[in-house]
């Protein structure tokens, strides 16, 4: 049985997988702008495994697709020399950046297309709470920052986040400080609250 006839289709499949994974990593790392798609923001959390899959797939595509070519060794070597250190750097920065813990999702009263989301980042010495508003339906759901509360003291630790109306969010710290933010019809908050910095 001649296995060489499968070499080219497998190499093309690996090339396609590598390109898609690399594009997903770039899109995920570049996301995060206010009003950005939630789908792209979530890709950011998968950058490390997708990146390693891209490097592995592209290396396999080069090894299989360029068999017998004098370009095989230089291209695969260049891919590994650039790809492996880059993925180690992305993995290291992901470890330093820590992970966020999802604490709450609550739909706005009377609006199924608008939600407030509370996440806590505990990677540092003190926890940090991030409040977002997400509006729309997948895959076009968008996200805006509403606030960041640093937990260096109880004065800045977030105790409660609630909707007071379909377009208003109230955030209360452990010591009772109250911050209210109004959400525009398109989903953008009128201001971003930052406390504890």
N, C-alpha and C positions, 0 to 999 in steps of 0.2 A: 504494500500500500504506500502510495506516494504522499507523504505529509507536507511536502513543499508547496503543494497547491493551496493549502490552507494558510500558508504564511502571510500572503498579501492581505486576504480579508481580515485575518486576526490583527495584523498590524494596523489596518485602517480603522478597525473597531477600537483598538487601544488608543490610536491617535485621536479619534472623536471623543472618547471618554476623557482623555487627558486635557483636551481643549475645553470641553464643557466644565470640568472640575476647576481648571485654572481660571476660566471666566467667572465661575461662581465665587472663587476666593477673592478675586479682584473686586467684584461687585459687592461682596460682603464687607471687605475691608474699607472700601470707598464710601459705603453707606453711612448713615448717621446724621445727615443734614436734617434740619427741622423740616417736617412735612414729608420726610422720606418714606418710602414703602416699607411696611413692617416686614414683608417677606425678605427684602434685602438685608434689613437689620438683623433678622434671625440667622441669615447665612453667616454673619460675622462670628457667631458661636461655633460654627462648623469649619472655620478656616483651616485649622490644623489637620483634621483627618482628610478634608477635601484636597488640601495642598499636597499631602503625602501621596494620596491616590493619583493626583495629576502627575507628580514627579515619577512615580512608579509606572504609570500607564505610558507616559511619553518615552521613558527609557525603554520599556518593552517594545513600543512601536518602532523606535530607532533600531533596536537590536534585530527585530524580525524583518522590518521593512527595508532595511539597508544592508541585508546580508550580502556579502561579496562586494560591497561598494567601498571605495577608499574613504568616503565621507563618514562611514559608520563609527569608527573609533573617535575621531575628533568631535562629531556632533554629540554622541552619547557622553563623552568625557565633559564637554562644555555644559551639557544639561545637568550632569551630576555635580560639577564644580559650582554651578550657580544655584541649582535647585535645592541641594541638601543643606548648604549653609543658610539659605533664605528660609527654609522651613524650620531649621533649628532656631533661627531668630524669631520667627512668628510664634513658634511654640513657647519659647522663653518669655516673650512679651505677653502671651496669653496666660502663662503661669503667674507672672508678676501682676497682671491686670486683675486676676481673680475672676470669680464668677458671681453673677448676681442671682439672688434667690427671689423668686416670684412670691410676693406676699398677698396680693389682692388684685382682682379684676372685678369691676362693678359697672354694669351698664347704666347709662344716664336714664333718669326717669322719663318714660314716654318715648325714648329713642333707642331703638335696637341697633343703630349704626354707630353709636358713640359710647366709648368705654373709658373709664379711668383705670390705670394700671399702676400699682405700687411695687417697686423692686428694691431690695436691700442688698447693698454691696458690702460684704464683710471682709474683704481681702486686706484691709488696712488694720491699724490698731483700733480705730473707732468705726462703727458702722455708718454708712451713708445711705439715705433713702432717696430714691428718685421717683417722682410722680410724673406720669405721662398721660396724655389723652390720645386715644386712637379713634379714628373715624373712618367709616367706609366698610366695605365688605371685601373679603379676599378675592382675588389677589391684589386689589387696588387699595387696600387699607393703608392709611398713613398715620404717622406718629409725630407728636410734638412734645417737647419737654414743658412741664408745668413748674416743677420745682426740684431742688436738691437740698436736703437737710443733712448737715454733718452732725454726728453724734458725739462731739467732744464733750458736751455737757447736756444735762437734761433740758436746758433752755432750747437746744436745737435738735433734740431727738423727736422724731415724728411719732405721735400717739394715734392720731385718727385722720383719715381722709375720707370725705363723703361728698356726694352731690347734694347741693341745697336746692337746685333746680336743674332743668335739662341743659342749662348753659352756665352753670356756676359751681365751682368746687371750693370747699372749705377744708383747710388743713390746720390741725391743731397740734402743738408740741406738747411734750410731757408736762411742762411748766405752765401751760395754758395760753401761750401766744397763738393768736388766730391769724391766718393768712387766707384771703379769698382771691380767686382768680376767675375772670369771666372768659368763656370760650366763644369765639366768633362762629358764625354759621358754617364756615368752611373747616372749622376744627382748631384753628390757631388760637392759643391763649393770648389775652391782652398784655400779659407780662409773665416773666419767669422769676419765681421766688428763689432766692439763694440765701440760706441761713447756716451759720456755723463755719464760715470760711474766713 
